[in-house]
């Protein structure tokens, strides 16, 4: 019997393994409960009354964006503000995956694991959340975009606060249109395009190619090229919008000479181009405030020489998110290293974020050169007052061809030099076709509004 | 819900795990207090060397090896020489293929041979005289024996009262949360059955302990109410199954009272089990993915559940059988046939349970890690072959550890379990106030999640811990069993229950692949409920006290002397 007893030790090990499994599950549950409970498929929260006791959402100036009164979720009075903020605030259900009312639902409803969602109504009280966005800029950006689909993203490149993030088409969360799923007008309305969409960056990508060339190609600043509007690169042509004449790298960026940068991309080669693109945020996901953005993509492993050339001017298969593009401008403005953006200021009065630096994108020396080149791009090409009446803006535009019929997305990215208004931005206008005449005036409206609010003199 | 009702419901929801915790603690305390201290039943005197060997157990290995119960340091004695065992009729000695044989009063014995006080047993060069163990504090017995501890002051009727309160609280919670008293009749019938069985057990069977049954009642009752609030009919089926289970429990306790009777019948039981499984394979219906149901009119049963009981009967063995027939050949054939049939039925959960149970029995019988490792290796090879030939089986397991990537298909149930367990918190949303009930198989495969959501994590964990506790208890009574058969059967049965609970709980929580087995006692499933009570009887039988009413007729140390 003693033998049997000693052998039954195995049984004890099995029981211990069983208890260990239970412990593992418990720990796992406690650690992830607030995340799991906020899953869009949780019927407890996505029922009509999921937010009946949720806390308020404020913008940076204390404007109420959403609150619950008598078990009803009430959004801001102004319809434009409601629409402009729907992608950051969210709606009653959890259609917008990156919105505060989706990602922070458990905080808004003050979820805690002890009672789960099972507290009686009279004991329920939500947490308030304050955002870094400014409804005045939101409204300006939303109106500027008009009927275009697209996104605008403005953030303080010194502190990281996102001041404005607007995506269109938008809809009214107080009165969700019934045909939202079927009407083409609302195609992609649940998507916050600033975070969750990536587009061909077009000429704005020349900032990446330029940064790589300034670092890797000796004497690049002294070399020139005579642009006749097109040239053979590799097995095929690279074309420019118009002949640019004799250009150096500064002029080539300002006039957006495709051949010049395509040749640089080929000279740098696939490995160096990929390495620099990845240093500047491509091929990885950015995440902040609990949100994962879409990936920006630079993959030339299968590219021919001509295609490598096109990739150097942001065509071929290159894709970029607006938020990554704004961060590249922020890096240029900030001496090579961008500040990470965030949009949650505080939860229940407790500050949520502090200014944190992202990984370095380029050396300070290179950043300073690009700074001057982007400054020159605006002053020589568009004129400073065309971009903003009140702010000193440096920028780069892009017109990214997306189909053979010549339709193109219009981009503009840049930053303000003003000490009291340190804003970096990116804007994408889908099928805007003309960066100069469509995208820049939209950005100007937001920048001028920002200047009125923040500029001290 | 008005605020007052909501607050009362909250109080009830907190009360449920609190009462359950007290029940579990009291039962296990009572189980560990109520046991007999080990003391010698008889003694063997080596008069030449003036050494006394106390005989502590009902079945004892006599030999030279270090693990023998009676260790005789004599080079001419085999390592495992003989088994000295006690039955109702008295003491016997069985020669277990020793080299030099066993002589009783000078006559060589064959098979089981009765021995009486004063008999001289010769093994090798040593002659031992059987004596009464009048002096338990013999000098040769190192272990200090403390006076028997006081019987726990907690009476079983108190524990049953707590269970009654628990069930009443649960059905009241069901009433307040759903607005309908669906579970009220169930609560009433359940408590009636429980108290009725307790009375019969104490008065008629004269059993002194009821903790094990009380824990099973706590699990069954919680499961019944959990089912009844969602579906009254399911609740009634569970109660009916529990009653049949209790009858099976009583029958098995009677049947196992004489281990030699079990040893005689085990081949028959094994053959019946295999025939039952073959019948299922031939005329069985495929319900919910596995072809393991036999449907007769309105009744559908799963013979594979009963095969679990047969498995233990076939696998467990008395010590003298164990020592004389060491090979596991017959048992391995039985297991092989069963597992083969389960694979044909695509009932992988049960196949896995059988395999783990086989490992437990194989190890308990042989103590050989090599055999066990070999068996695991063979099984892994088998699984690999099956997976490579049947890709659709591999598909079933594709979501394992990646459930969030398959949240809408293969990982649907696990993901919902996570989400709704998180929603329930420690005390649950309240009965019927959950959403997991709308997910397929919520009251059987996902019952751990359903309990987590509606009754809270604490209650779900307490129920799981209780099942784990059965196994710890089964192990604790090993040496106090009246035969190695009971010890092995109890440990195996405990192991089987825990293995099944692990597959159920860890399946939905994505720690193991989801195989779709029931949580013992709690899940909806009549056959499962009956089989669980059957399995519990093995653990009950291992507790010496179960049959102790016989003591009134034959005191433990009363020995028939030679006429």
Interface residues (C-beta under 8 A of the other chain):
Chain A: X1 X2 X3 X4 X5 X6 X7 X8 X10 X11 X12 X14 X15 X17 X18 X19 X21 X22 X24 X25 X26 X28 X29 X32 X33 X34 X36 X37 X39 X41 X42 X43 X44 X112 X113 X114 X115 X116 X117 X118 X119 X120 X121 X122
Chain B: X1 X3 X6 X7 X9 X10 X13 X56 X57 X58 X59 X60 X61 X67 X68 X69 X319 X360 X363 X364 X367 X407 X415 X416 X418 X419 X420 X421 X422 X423 X424 X425 X426 X427 X428 X429 X430 X433 X435 X456 X457 X461 X464 X465 X468 X471 X472 X474 X475 X478 X479 X481 X484 X487 X488 X491 X494 X495 X498 X499 X501 X502 X505 X506 X509 X511
